[in-house]
């Protein structure tokens, strides 16, 4: 609409008008750079120190400021969003709520930082509106925010300069590596995979103690990502590239097993999906593949997922189709196999950088050292100020009558303060504190309390000065706090790491089709050896000569069971419940021939081939032929049994020992009369005696007493030492404390020749195998077998054992990382 002309015309000479000529191209360039910098620094990229984007950091800080601790009630998410938007983050509420939701999703973060109550969404559906959901800080967030009131980080003004906010959080958790990050900025992006907290902390402690550690040293503790959804990572070359350069990719596979879903039909059961892949996406891709005739042999798809049993997808296979071949097609054409691209871009000193694993760890370690140093300096100043006041108060109490006289004879408080400083040689702060003294503090008991406080303050000041004055002491405090975080918030690894998984990984489509079509039919019935690894992987050698050439050794993981078999035969999986489960050797992946020991990283998890009851675990592999020697079985309560040879049942599962209530099998192996059976107990007692002292019994028998146990003790290892290799046998014991969280303590190990231990009779107490030192009260692991022994961590990574020790009952040598198993 046109403006009406003014009634009084304006004289142009009275208008102060300035016209500035601006180069449009230069103005656009300047404005775009400012916008790009704002997006990179203030929105899209995480800080390498605390692993948080600005909106995430503001959410956690504001929730901590609101007192939304884990022991308090939840509040509406809308209230949190409003507080963050009004005080710290002047952007849309949608962006803030989206960030809050992700912080609470257990399928997005390996260690969620927000405890959400209500519908916070799923991989296929979005969350409810913020007015319907509630939130509070998760327990892990306490480690991220604790110490903010002790000057451990710098504070910066908020958007309107009325409030302040932390530039970075103290972050006692290595959040960037543990939870990963994703974000798209201008001209760059970040995409980081989650990892296991216990493994990352172990690597950080190693880097703290060895600043010049290489990538190989660090990868002994962090072998690969640990995804919230579990699954398997297939092929570790891309992971290593990402750890070295900051960029790489790896492939993730769903956790599946093939089982009979009806008496006449088999199916593929999916229990874990690749990271950030939802069931609806799988269903949609399977439907598209069947309609496009890319997928054949699929009869039905059923989603049986519920909150009690978790993810459970069933792909029903038509009769006449090989499930293994169908599974290969699903890997090729659906997200049951997906890729994850790593791009480790984060802010370091305000600048975006692409970081490898060692650099990421070093930034966080340096941040924690700086946090502990600043916190110690803050506490030292506070303690000194308090000690100064306490010393002045003690002086006043000693001459309290004169102090009262000086105060009563003064005209006002200012004169009294000045006279107190002059008469008693006090500082202004001390004199002011005495003037504020309450009469009830003049009792004898209060003086005792002050003297006790003076002593405690002096001791604490000395300790803080030692921390600030000695870099080694400072690093020790940082390492102890890292260890405490791992014990408090650490969880076992969820994702299985595999070097390879057959022809479909990294192969051409034609090669993959040929491999999948040849799996079930063209395999000859040749001799091989079935293998069970310490981390629960099953595999078979390409031929029996692999074990003959290299012994029971592996270049990845440790072997817990090795049984001669044929590719079309069966072996038995002995469990802790005394059951033997029949396993087809054909279902075990064949390890390719190598010049060195076979690598078990290409094995299949036993959960895909055998269904175990809750609390039941795999012990070893056994032969199921009728001419096998007697099988010796040892239990946790010290029972031993030799199962008499005889007809092997034709069914899929049978018992080999009748266990008493609460007992469990800990070991088993074939035992001829000339061999020896060995028990190792939690109190570090070792007993071995001739297998001929244990008469063979039928399967229903309960066995006989093998070792006499002390009250509260249990058997931690049972083995059979063949007479022909007695001089090659070794004993490995690892001592620790029974109060530590399983999988977090490193322990102290000892390797000893088996010949040092004298034999004793059956059902006796044995001899001591390791002497406990201070802080040790139990054996957390033990192994007896043909050397050289091999220790591995939870991910199959090797753990160096100490050299052999000729002291039969000597103490152990501390290990560098926790041991999951020895083989």
KESE-142030 format. One line per field, with one value per residue (C-alpha): residue number from 1; x, y, z; residue in one letter. Coordinates in steps of 0.05 Angstrom, whole numbers, plus 32768, in hexadecimal, padded with zeros to 4 digits. Layout:
# residues N
vexba [NUM  ...]
px [X  ...]
py [Y  ...]
pz [Z  ...]
roba [A  ...]
# end
This chain:
# residues 823
vexba [1  2  3  4  5  6  7  8  9  10  11  12  13  14  15  16  17  18  19  20  21  22  23  24  25  26  27  28  29  30  31  32  33  34  35  36  37  38  39  40  41  42  43  44  45  46  47  48  49  50  51  52  53  54  55  56  57  58  59  60  61  62  63  64  65  66  67  68  69  70  71  72  73  74  75  76  77  78  79  80  81  82  83  84  85  86  87  88  89  90  91  92  93  94  95  96  97  98  99  100  101  102  103  104  105  106  107  108  109  110  111  112  113  114  115  116  117  118  119  120  121  122  123  124  125  126  127  128  129  130  131  132  133  134  135  136  137  138  139  140  141  142  143  144  145  146  147  148  149  150  151  152  153  154  155  156  157  158  159  160  161  162  163  164  165  166  167  168  169  170  171  172  173  174  175  176  177  178  179  180  181  182  183  184  185  186  187  188  189  190  191  192  193  194  195  196  197  198  199  200  201  202  203  204  205  206  207  208  209  210  211  212  213  214  215  216  217  218  219  220  221  222  223  224  225  226  227  228  229  230  231  232  233  234  235  236  237  238  239  240  241  242  243  244  245  246  247  248  249  250  251  252  253  254  255  256  257  258  259  260  261  262  263  264  265  266  267  268  269  270  271  272  273  274  275  276  277  278  279  280  281  282  283  284  285  286  287  288  289  290  291  292  293  294  295  296  297  298  299  300  301  302  303  304  305  306  307  308  309  310  311  312  313  314  315  316  317  318  319  320  321  322  323  324  325  326  327  328  329  330  331  332  333  334  335  336  337  338  339  340  341  342  343  344  345  346  347  348  349  350  351  352  353  354  355  356  357  358  359  360  361  362  363  364  365  366  367  368  369  370  371  372  373  374  375  376  377  378  379  380  381  382  383  384  385  386  387  388  389  390  391  392  393  394  395  396  397  398  399  400  401  402  403  404  405  406  407  408  409  410  411  412  413  414  415  416  417  418  419  420  421  422  423  424  425  426  427  428  429  430  431  432  433  434  435  436  437  438  439  440  441  442  443  444  445  446  447  448  449  450  451  452  453  454  455  456  457  458  459  460  461  462  463  464  465  466  467  468  469  470  471  472  473  474  475  476  477  478  479  480  481  482  483  484  485  486  487  488  489  490  491  492  493  494  495  496  497  498  499  500  501  502  503  504  505  506  507  508  509  510  511  512  513  514  515  516  517  518  519  520  521  522  523  524  525  526  527  528  529  530  531  532  533  534  535  536  537  538  539  540  541  542  543  544  545  546  547  548  549  550  551  552  553  554  555  556  557  558  559  560  561  562  563  564  565  566  567  568  569  570  571  572  573  574  575  576  577  578  579  580  581  582  583  584  585  586  587  588  589  590  591  592  593  594  595  596  597  598  599  600  601  602  603  604  605  606  607  608  609  610  611  612  613  614  615  616  617  618  619  620  621  622  623  624  625  626  627  628  629  630  631  632  633  634  635  636  637  638  639  640  641  642  643  644  645  646  647  648  649  650  651  652  653  654  655  656  657  658  659  660  661  662  663  664  665  666  667  668  669  670  671  672  673  674  675  676  677  678  679  680  681  682  683  684  685  686  687  688  689  690  691  692  693  694  695  696  697  698  699  700  701  702  703  704  705  706  707  708  709  710  711  712  713  714  715  716  717  718  719  720  721  722  723  724  725  726  727  728  729  730  731  732  733  734  735  736  737  738  739  740  741  742  743  744  745  746  747  748  749  750  751  752  753  754  755  756  757  758  759  760  761  762  763  764  765  766  767  768  769  770  771  772  773  774  775  776  777  778  779  780  781  782  783  784  785  786  787  788  789  790  791  792  793  794  795  796  797  798  799  800  801  802  803  804  805  806  807  808  809  810  811  812  813  814  815  816  817  818  819  820  821  822  823]
px [8000  801B  802E  8007  802F  8046  8022  8064  809A  80E1  811B  814F  8187  816F  8177  81BA  81C0  81FE  8204  823C  8251  825B  8278  8240  8270  829C  8260  8244  8288  828F  8248  824E  828F  8270  8234  8261  828C  824E  8232  8275  8287  8243  8215  822C  8270  8280  82B9  82EF  82F5  82AE  8293  8256  8238  8225  81DB  81EA  821A  81E7  81B1  81DC  81F4  81AF  8191  81C9  81BB  8171  8184  8167  8195  8189  816D  8139  80F6  80EF  80D6  80B3  80E2  80BF  80D7  811F  811A  80FD  8134  816B  814D  813F  8182  81B7  81A2  817B  8165  8126  8109  8106  8152  815A  8126  8145  8188  8169  8146  8186  81AA  8176  8172  8197  8199  81BB  81EE  8219  8213  81D4  81DC  8193  8160  8120  80DB  80A6  80A8  80ED  80E5  8104  812D  80ED  80C2  80CE  80C4  8086  807E  80A7  8068  805C  80A3  80CC  8117  814E  8199  81B3  81E6  821D  8210  8229  826E  8267  8252  8272  82A3  8285  8284  82CE  82EB  82FE  82E9  82E0  829C  8286  824A  8209  81E9  81D1  820C  81DE  81F2  822F  8237  8272  829E  82A6  828F  82C1  82AF  82CB  82AF  82D1  828E  82A4  82C0  828C  824E  8268  824C  822C  8221  8222  8243  8254  8287  8295  8272  8281  826B  828B  827C  826D  829F  82A2  82B0  82DB  8307  830E  8321  8354  8373  8372  8395  83CA  83D4  83D9  8410  8431  842A  8450  8422  8415  83D3  83E3  83ED  83AA  8384  8397  8364  8333  832F  82F2  82B0  827B  8236  81F9  81D1  8207  820D  824E  8283  829D  82E3  8311  833E  8310  830E  8359  835C  832B  8354  8393  8379  8335  8311  82FA  82BF  82A9  826F  823E  8214  81D7  81DC  81B5  81AD  818C  815C  811F  80E1  80B2  80C0  80C5  80DF  811C  8122  8154  814D  8169  8177  81A4  81A5  81DC  81E4  81A8  8183  813A  810E  80DE  8118  812A  80E2  80DC  811C  810A  80C6  80E7  811A  80E5  80BA  80F7  810B  814E  813E  8127  8113  80F0  80AB  809B  80B7  809F  80B2  80AC  80D0  80B7  80D2  80DE  8107  8121  812B  8113  8108  80F9  8104  80E1  8104  80DE  80EA  8120  814A  818B  8186  81D0  81C8  8189  81AF  81E6  81B1  8195  81DA  81E2  819E  8185  81A2  81B0  81F5  8203  823F  8255  8283  82B1  82C5  82E4  82DD  82DA  82ED  8332  8342  8307  8320  8302  8334  8332  834D  8365  835A  839A  838D  8345  835D  8395  8366  8339  8372  8391  834C  8345  838B  837A  8337  8358  8390  835F  8332  836E  8384  833D  8338  837D  836B  832A  834E  8383  834F  832A  836A  837B  8338  833D  8382  8369  832D  835A  8383  8344  832B  836D  8369  831E  8319  8348  8324  82E2  8301  831D  82D9  82B1  82E0  82DA  82A8  8293  82A3  82D6  82FF  82F8  8312  834E  835F  8359  838A  83BB  83B7  83B6  83DC  83A0  838E  8350  832C  833D  8327  82E5  82D9  82E5  82B3  827F  828E  8252  8256  8246  8289  82AE  82A5  82DE  82BF  82C0  830A  8317  82EF  8317  8359  8342  832C  836F  8393  8366  836E  83B9  83BA  838C  83B5  83F3  83D1  83B8  83FC  841A  83E9  83F8  8443  844F  8436  8439  840B  83DB  83D9  83CD  8390  8376  8381  835D  8321  8320  8320  82E7  82BD  82C9  82B4  8276  825B  827E  8258  826E  827B  823E  825A  8282  82BF  82CE  8309  82DF  829E  82A2  829D  8268  8294  82C0  82B0  8291  8246  8256  8287  8254  821E  824E  8263  821B  8204  823E  8238  820B  8218  8260  8286  82AB  82AB  82F4  8319  831B  831F  82E4  82FB  82DB  82FC  8300  82D0  829B  82AB  82A3  82CA  82EC  832F  8332  8354  836F  83B7  83AD  83AD  83E3  8411  8404  83E9  83AD  83BF  839B  83B3  8373  8350  8361  8349  831E  830D  8327  8308  831A  82DD  82C7  82A4  8262  8267  8251  8273  8258  8256  825B  8239  823F  81FD  821C  81F8  8217  81F7  8201  8220  8228  826F  8254  8235  827A  829E  82DE  831D  834A  838E  83C7  8411  8408  83D6  838D  8367  8325  830C  82E5  82BE  8274  8257  823E  81FB  81EC  81F4  81DD  81A6  81BD  8191  8196  81D5  81F1  8234  825F  829A  82BD  82B4  82B2  82B0  826F  828B  8281  82CB  82E0  8308  82E4  82D2  82EA  82BC  82CC  8299  829A  828D  82C9  82A6  82CA  82AD  82C5  828D  8291  8295  8257  821E  8216  81CC  81AF  818A  81A3  81B2  81C1  81DF  8224  8221  81EB  81FC  81E9  81C0  81EC  8226  8241  8273  82B4  82DD  82E0  8310  831D  8345  8367  837F  83C7  83B3  83A9  836E  837B  8351  8360  8336  8326  8352  838D  8392  83A8  839B  83AC  83A8  83A5  8366  8367  834F  830C  82E6  82BB  8270  8231  8211  81DD  8212  8225  8270  829C  82C4  82FF  831C  830F  82F8  82FF  82C0  82AB  82DD  82CB  82EF  8303  8327  8326  8353  8372  83BD  83D1  840A  8430  8433  843A  847D  845E  8423  841E  83F3  83D8  83B7  839B  838E  8361  832C  82E7  82C6  82D9  82A9  82B4  82DE  82FB  8335  8377  838F  83D4  83E8  841B  8431  8451  8468  8437  846E  847B  8439  843B  8403  83D4  839B  8354  8327  8361  836F  83A9  83E3  83E6  83EE  83F5  8400  83CF  83EC  83C9  8387  8381  8352  833E  8352  832A  8344  836E  8384  83AC  83C1  83F7  841E  842B  83EE  83C9  839E  836A  833B  82F0  82F7  832A  8365  83A5  83BB  8405  8414  8453  848F  848F  849A  84BC  849E  8463  8441  845C  8433  841C  8432  83FF  83E0  83D6  838D  8354  8356  8315  8331  8371  837A]
py [8000  8045  8074  80B5  80F4  811A  815B  817E  8172  8161  818B  815C  8186  8172  8126  8107  80D1  80A6  8074  8040  8019  7FCF  7F98  7F64  7F2A  7F3F  7F49  7F04  7EE4  7F06  7EF6  7EAD  7EA4  7EC0  7E92  7E56  7E65  7E6C  7E29  7E05  7E21  7E2D  7DF7  7DBB  7DA2  7D85  7D9C  7D66  7D6F  7D5F  7D44  7D72  7DA3  7DE7  7DD5  7D93  7DB5  7DEB  7DB7  7D90  7DCF  7DED  7DAB  7DA8  7DF0  7DDF  7DA7  7D6F  7D3B  7CF0  7CEC  7D23  7D1E  7D25  7D67  7D77  7D79  7DB9  7DDB  7DC7  7DDE  7E21  7E2D  7E1C  7E47  7E82  7E84  7E64  7E4D  7E82  7E54  7E2C  7DFE  7DC5  7DC3  7DC3  7D8C  7D61  7D66  7D55  7D18  7CFD  7D04  7CD6  7CA0  7C60  7C4A  7C8B  7C93  7C5D  7C80  7CAC  7CEE  7CFD  7CD1  7CD8  7CC5  7CBB  7CAF  7CC6  7CA5  7C69  7C5B  7C5C  7C90  7CD5  7CEA  7D06  7D51  7D71  7D7F  7D34  7D1C  7D27  7D28  7D2D  7D22  7CDB  7CC3  7CC7  7D12  7D1D  7D0A  7D3C  7D78  7D6C  7DA3  7DDD  7E06  7DFB  7E25  7DE7  7E07  7E4C  7E6D  7E9A  7ECA  7EB2  7ED1  7F10  7F17  7F10  7ECA  7E9D  7E57  7E26  7E27  7DDC  7DA9  7D86  7D45  7D0D  7CDF  7CDC  7CEE  7CFB  7CB4  7C91  7CB0  7CC6  7D03  7D17  7D5C  7D82  7DC5  7DF3  7DD1  7D99  7D64  7D35  7CED  7CC7  7C81  7C6F  7C46  7C1F  7C4A  7C16  7C0D  7C58  7C66  7C2E  7C4D  7C93  7C7A  7C58  7C99  7CC0  7C92  7C8C  7CCF  7CB3  7C78  7C63  7C52  7C07  7C10  7C34  7C03  7BCB  7BEC  7C08  7BD3  7BF3  7C17  7BFC  7C0E  7C17  7BE5  7BAF  7B89  7B78  7BA2  7B7E  7B91  7BBA  7BDA  7C16  7C1D  7C1F  7C53  7C7E  7C77  7C8B  7CC4  7CD6  7CBD  7C78  7C4A  7C06  7BD7  7BC2  7B83  7B6E  7B36  7AFC  7AB2  7A7D  7A50  7A25  7A4F  7A15  79CA  79D1  7A18  7A3F  7A89  7AC0  7AE1  7B27  7B3D  7B7A  7BAB  7BD8  7C1C  7C4B  7C1A  7C0D  7BD0  7BF6  7C06  7BBC  7BA9  7BDD  7BC8  7B7E  7B8D  7BB6  7B7F  7B48  7B72  7B83  7B38  7B48  7B1E  7AD6  7AA1  7ACF  7AB8  7AEB  7B22  7B28  7B5D  7B3E  7B77  7B88  7BAA  7B69  7B43  7B7D  7B7B  7B3C  7B3A  7AF8  7AEE  7AAD  7A85  7A5D  7A12  79FF  7A3E  7A40  7A72  7A83  7A98  7AC1  7AE3  7AF6  7B17  7B3C  7B57  7B70  7B90  7BA6  7BCF  7B8E  7BA0  7BEB  7C18  7C4E  7C85  7CA2  7CEC  7D02  7D4E  7D74  7DB7  7DBD  7E02  7E1D  7E02  7DC6  7D8D  7D45  7D19  7CD2  7CA6  7CBA  7D04  7CFE  7CDB  7D0D  7D49  7D2A  7D15  7D5B  7D78  7D4B  7D5D  7DA6  7D9C  7D78  7DAC  7DE7  7DC3  7DB5  7DFE  7E16  7DE7  7DFA  7E43  7E34  7E08  7E3D  7E73  7E47  7E34  7E7D  7E8B  7E4E  7E63  7EA8  7E8C  7E5E  7E9A  7EBE  7E84  7E7F  7EC9  7ECF  7EFC  7F2F  7F2A  7F3A  7F74  7F91  7F8B  7FA8  7FE4  7FF5  8029  8003  7FC5  7FE8  7FFE  7FB9  7F98  7FC7  7FBD  7F71  7F72  7F9C  7F79  7F31  7F39  7F21  7F2D  7F55  7F14  7EF3  7F2F  7F34  7EEA  7EF1  7F2A  7EFD  7EC6  7EA9  7E9E  7E54  7E4B  7E5D  7E18  7DE8  7DB7  7DEC  7DF6  7DAC  7DAD  7DE8  7DC6  7D87  7DB1  7DD4  7D91  7D77  7DB7  7DB4  7D6D  7D7C  7DB9  7D8E  7D5B  7D90  7DB1  7D6D  7D64  7DA8  7DA2  7D5C  7D4B  7D00  7D08  7D32  7CFC  7CC7  7CED  7CF4  7CA9  7C96  7CC1  7CA2  7C5D  7C70  7C88  7C46  7C1E  7C48  7C4F  7C19  7BE1  7BA3  7BA8  7B9E  7B9E  7B62  7B73  7B47  7B4D  7B2F  7B0A  7AE2  7AF4  7B2A  7B5B  7B82  7B52  7B60  7B51  7B17  7AF9  7B03  7ADE  7AA5  7A9F  7A9F  7A6C  7A3D  7A3E  7A02  79CF  79CC  79C4  7982  7959  7965  7963  79A5  79BF  79E3  7A1E  7A45  7A87  7AA7  7ADE  7AAD  7AA7  7A65  7A53  7A19  7A13  7A07  79C4  79A0  79B2  79F9  79E2  79AF  79E6  7A1D  79F9  7A14  7A5D  7A97  7ADA  7AFA  7AE5  7AA7  7A60  7A40  7A00  79DB  7999  7970  7967  7965  799D  7975  7959  7973  798A  7996  79D8  79CB  79FF  7A13  79F0  79AC  79A8  7996  79BA  799B  79CC  79BF  79CC  79E3  7A1F  7A36  7A67  7A4B  7A72  7A7D  7A5A  7A87  7A81  7A92  7A7E  7A82  7AC2  7AB7  7AFD  7AE0  7AB1  7AB2  7AC2  7A83  7AA5  7A9F  7A53  7A3E  7A57  7A5B  7A61  7AA0  7A9C  7A64  7A6D  7A45  7A20  79FA  79CD  7981  7948  7922  78E2  789F  788E  78CF  78C6  78D3  791C  793A  7971  79A0  79CB  7A0B  79E5  79B8  797A  7951  791E  78F3  78E4  789C  7893  7878  7886  78D0  78E5  78F7  7933  797B  7983  7955  7957  793B  7948  794F  7991  79A2  79E2  7A1F  79FA  7A05  79E6  7A0F  79E2  79A0  7979  7932  790C  78C9  78A2  78BB  7904  7933  795E  79A3  79D1  7A1A  7A3D  7A85  7A83  7A73  7A28  79F8  79AD  7979  792D  78F3  78EC  78A1  78B3  78C8  788C  7898  789F  78A2  78E3  78E7  78E2  791E  7911  790F  793E  795B  7991  79A6  79EF  7A21  7A45  7A78  7A5F  7A46  7A27  7A59  7A2A  79E0  79BF  797E  7979  7943  7917  7922  796E  7974  7998  79CC  79DC  7A20  7A3D  7A83  7AA5  7AEC  7B09  7B44  7B5C  7B3E  7B83  7BA0  7BA6  7B6A  7B7C  7BBC  7BA5  7B93  7B64  7B45  7B08  7AD0  7A9B  7A5D  7A19  79E3  79B4  79E0  79C9  7987  7955  7944  7915  791F  7947  796A  79B4  79BD  79EF  7A3A  7A54  7A9F  7AC9  7B03  7B47  7B83  7B92  7B4B  7B16  7AE9  7ACD  7AEE  7AC0  7A81  7A51  7A11  79F5  79EC  7A2D  7A61  7A80  7ABB  7AEE  7B19  7B52  7B55  7B66  7B2F  7B60  7B42  7B51  7B46  7B13  7B18  7AEA  7AA6  7AA5  7A69  7A7B  7A4C  7A77  7ABC  7AFB  7B13  7B4C  7B84  7B82  7BBD  7BB0  7B82  7B39  7B1A  7AD4  7AAB  7A74]
pz [8000  7FED  8025  802D  801F  805B  806B  8079  8044  805D  8048  8027  8046  808B  807E  8092  805C  804F  8016  801A  7FDD  7FEE  7FC2  7FC2  7FB6  7FF1  801E  800C  8019  805D  8072  805C  8081  80C0  80B9  80AB  80E8  8113  80FC  8104  8148  8168  814E  8125  813E  8183  81AF  81B2  81FD  8214  81D3  81D5  81A5  81C4  81C9  81EC  821C  822C  8238  826A  828D  8293  82AD  82E1  82F3  82FB  832B  82FF  831E  8316  835D  834F  832C  82E0  82C5  8284  8249  8233  8272  8264  821C  8233  8266  8234  81FD  822A  824E  8222  81DC  81B5  817E  816F  81A3  8170  816B  81B7  81C0  8189  81AC  81EF  81D2  81B4  81F6  8214  81DE  81F0  81A7  8192  81CA  81E9  822C  822F  8254  8261  8285  825C  8273  823E  81F3  81DB  8198  8175  8137  810E  8133  814F  8198  81B8  81C0  81F8  8220  8226  8239  8277  8283  82B7  82B5  82B0  82E3  82AE  82A6  82ED  82D5  829C  82C8  830C  8320  82FA  833B  8346  830D  82E4  82A2  8286  8284  824B  8245  8228  81EB  820F  8240  827C  8290  8289  826F  826E  8230  8239  826D  829C  827A  82A5  826F  822A  820C  81C4  81BC  81E8  81C9  8186  8161  8120  8102  80C0  80BE  8083  8058  808B  80B3  80EC  80F7  8131  8149  8192  81BA  81FB  8238  825C  821E  8211  825A  8259  821A  8239  8277  824D  8225  8266  827F  823A  8214  81D8  81CF  8187  8166  816C  81B7  81BE  8192  81C2  81F1  81BC  8185  8164  816E  819E  8183  81AF  8184  8188  8148  8125  8104  80C7  80AF  80DB  80A6  80A0  80EB  80EE  80B6  80DD  811D  80F7  80CB  80E8  80AA  8097  8093  80AB  809F  80D4  80D3  80F9  812C  810E  8118  80EE  8114  8109  8113  8100  80FB  80AF  80A5  80B8  80C3  80CE  8112  811A  8162  8156  811C  8101  8122  8117  80EB  8100  80F4  80C6  8097  8094  8086  804F  802C  802F  8010  7FD8  7FCC  7FC6  7F97  7F6C  7F6B  7F8A  7FC8  7FC0  7FF2  8025  803B  8071  809E  80E6  811A  8160  8184  81C9  8208  822C  81F9  81CF  8184  8163  8118  80F4  80A9  8096  805F  802A  8027  7FF6  8001  8027  8062  805C  8013  8024  805C  802B  7FFF  803A  804B  8003  7FF8  803D  8077  809D  8086  8087  8083  80B3  809C  80D1  80CC  810D  8108  814A  8166  8185  81A2  817A  8138  8112  810B  80F2  812A  812F  816C  818F  8184  819E  81DD  81E7  81E4  8219  8245  8243  8253  8290  82A8  82A2  82C6  8301  8305  8306  8338  8366  8362  8373  83AD  83C6  83C7  83EC  8420  842C  8436  8468  848C  8493  84B5  84E2  84FA  850B  8530  8559  856E  8583  85AD  85D2  85E8  85E6  8623  8605  85C2  85E4  860A  85C9  85A6  85E2  85E8  859D  8585  8546  851D  84F1  852D  854C  850D  850A  8553  854D  8513  853B  857E  8565  8523  84FA  84B2  849F  848B  84CD  84F6  84D0  84DA  8525  8529  8509  853B  855F  85AA  85A4  8580  85C0  85DF  85EB  85BA  8583  858E  8586  8545  852C  853C  8518  84DC  84DC  84D8  84A1  8479  847E  8466  842C  8418  8418  83EC  83BB  83B8  83A8  836F  8352  835D  8341  82FB  830B  8346  831C  82E7  831B  8334  82ED  82E0  8320  830D  82C8  82E7  8315  82DA  82B5  82F3  82FE  82B8  8290  826E  8246  81FC  81D0  8189  816F  8145  8109  80D9  80A1  8095  8056  800C  8012  8036  8005  7FCC  7F89  7F80  7F53  7F85  7FBD  7F96  7F86  7FCE  7FE9  7FB6  7FC5  8011  801F  7FE7  7FCF  8011  8015  8055  8065  80A8  80CE  8116  8137  8163  819C  81AF  81F4  81DD  81C5  817A  8155  8117  80F3  80D2  8088  8097  80D3  80C2  80DB  8124  8116  80FB  812D  816B  8191  8182  8161  8147  8161  81A0  81C9  81BD  81F3  81CE  8191  8179  813B  810E  80C5  80A0  809C  80E2  8126  8166  81AB  81D0  821B  8246  828F  829C  828B  8247  8204  81C9  8184  8152  8108  80F2  80AE  80D2  80EA  80BD  80A0  80B1  8074  8075  808D  8097  80E0  8115  8100  8110  8134  8124  80E9  8116  8125  816A  818C  819A  8150  8151  8197  81C5  820E  824A  8276  82A0  8275  8252  8222  8240  8208  81CB  81D1  81A0  8195  8176  8197  819A  81BE  81FF  8242  824C  828E  82AA  82E5  8309  8331  8372  8368  834A  8316  82E6  82AC  827D  8265  8219  81F9  81CA  81BC  81BC  8179  8195  8192  81DD  8217  825D  826F  82BA  82EF  8310  8357  8361  835A  833A  82F3  82C4  82BE  8291  826A  823E  8228  825D  8256  8292  828A  8287  82C3  82D8  82F6  8323  8332  8367  8376  83B4  8387  8397  835F  8362  832E  8330  8300  82D7  82E6  832D  830F  82F6  82B8  82C5  829B  8285  82BD  82F5  831F  8324  8361  838D  8368  8396  83DD  83DE  8416  842D  83F9  83C5  8380  8345  8310  82DF  82CE  829B  8283  8278  8247  825E  821D  8224  826F  826A  823B  8267  8289  82C1  82BC  82F7  82FB  8341  8351  8381  8386  8391  834D  8312  82E4  82A7  82C4  82EF  82CE  8304  830F  82E6  82F0  82BD  82DB  82C0  82D1  82E9  8327  8346  836B  8361  839A  83A5  838D  83BB  83DE  83E2  83B2  83B7  83B1  836A  8377  83B4  83BE  83CD  83E9  83C6  83AA  83C7  838D  834A  8313  82DC  82D6  829E  8299  8256  8222  821A  8205  8227  8208  822D  820A  821C  8213  81C9  81BA  81BC  81DA  8220  822F  8265  8290  8285  82A5  82F0  8311  8355  835F  8393  8381  8376  8331  8303  82F6  82B0  8282  8273  828B  8276  825D  8252  824B  8218]
roba [X  X  X  X  X  X  X  X  X  X  X  X  X  X  X  X  X  X  X  X  X  X  X  X  X  X  X  X  X  X  X  X  X  X  X  X  X  X  X  X  X  X  X  X  X  X  X  X  X  X  X  X  X  X  X  X  X  X  X  X  X  X  X  X  X  X  X  X  X  X  X  X  X  X  X  X  X  X  X  X  X  X  X  X  X  X  X  X  X  X  X  X  X  X  X  X  X  X  X  X  X  X  X  X  X  X  X  X  X  X  X  X  X  X  X  X  X  X  X  X  X  X  X  X  X  X  X  X  X  X  X  X  X  X  X  X  X  X  X  X  X  X  X  X  X  X  X  X  X  X  X  X  X  X  X  X  X  X  X  X  X  X  X  X  X  X  X  X  X  X  X  X  X  X  X  X  X  X  X  X  X  X  X  X  X  X  X  X  X  X  X  X  X  X  X  X  X  X  X  X  X  X  X  X  X  X  X  X  X  X  X  X  X  X  X  X  X  X  X  X  X  X  X  X  X  X  X  X  X  X  X  X  X  X  X  X  X  X  X  X  X  X  X  X  X  X  X  X  X  X  X  X  X  X  X  X  X  X  X  X  X  X  X  X  X  X  X  X  X  X  X  X  X  X  X  X  X  X  X  X  X  X  X  X  X  X  X  X  X  X  X  X  X  X  X  X  X  X  X  X  X  X  X  X  X  X  X  X  X  X  X  X  X  X  X  X  X  X  X  X  X  X  X  X  X  X  X  X  X  X  X  X  X  X  X  X  X  X  X  X  X  X  X  X  X  X  X  X  X  X  X  X  X  X  X  X  X  X  X  X  X  X  X  X  X  X  X  X  X  X  X  X  X  X  X  X  X  X  X  X  X  X  X  X  X  X  X  X  X  X  X  X  X  X  X  X  X  X  X  X  X  X  X  X  X  X  X  X  X  X  X  X  X  X  X  X  X  X  X  X  X  X  X  X  X  X  X  X  X  X  X  X  X  X  X  X  X  X  X  X  X  X  X  X  X  X  X  X  X  X  X  X  X  X  X  X  X  X  X  X  X  X  X  X  X  X  X  X  X  X  X  X  X  X  X  X  X  X  X  X  X  X  X  X  X  X  X  X  X  X  X  X  X  X  X  X  X  X  X  X  X  X  X  X  X  X  X  X  X  X  X  X  X  X  X  X  X  X  X  X  X  X  X  X  X  X  X  X  X  X  X  X  X  X  X  X  X  X  X  X  X  X  X  X  X  X  X  X  X  X  X  X  X  X  X  X  X  X  X  X  X  X  X  X  X  X  X  X  X  X  X  X  X  X  X  X  X  X  X  X  X  X  X  X  X  X  X  X  X  X  X  X  X  X  X  X  X  X  X  X  X  X  X  X  X  X  X  X  X  X  X  X  X  X  X  X  X  X  X  X  X  X  X  X  X  X  X  X  X  X  X  X  X  X  X  X  X  X  X  X  X  X  X  X  X  X  X  X  X  X  X  X  X  X  X  X  X  X  X  X  X  X  X  X  X  X  X  X  X  X  X  X  X  X  X  X  X  X  X  X  X  X  X  X  X  X  X  X  X  X  X  X  X  X  X  X  X  X  X  X  X  X  X  X  X  X  X  X  X  X  X  X  X  X  X  X  X  X  X  X  X  X  X  X  X  X  X  X  X  X  X  X  X  X  X  X  X  X  X  X  X  X  X  X  X  X  X  X  X  X  X  X  X  X  X  X  X  X  X  X  X  X  X  X  X  X  X  X  X  X  X  X  X  X  X  X  X  X  X  X  X  X  X  X  X  X  X  X  X  X  X  X  X  X  X  X  X  X  X  X  X  X  X  X  X  X  X  X  X  X  X  X  X  X  X  X  X  X  X  X  X  X  X]
# end
